[in-house]
């Protein structure tokens, strides 16, 4: 009985956010990818677009390693 309970019901709708199109200008070049809405800017840059200049160090945005420029402003990604 436990194995049957672990299986999803046939035809059950998928839950969760679907990937959305993300279009950015990175270092003067237009790039685009599909990411789930919960992906951070840092993860989108590093994991989806292979931009590795910004780093994950403190995981809180307090050390500045994840800093990027957006419209001339510095922000933690």
Buried (B, 14 or more C-beta within 10 A) or exposed (E): EEEEEEEEEEEEEEEEEEEEEBEBEEEEEEBEBEBEEEBBBBBBBBBBBEBEEBBBEEEEBEEEBBBBEEEEEEEBB
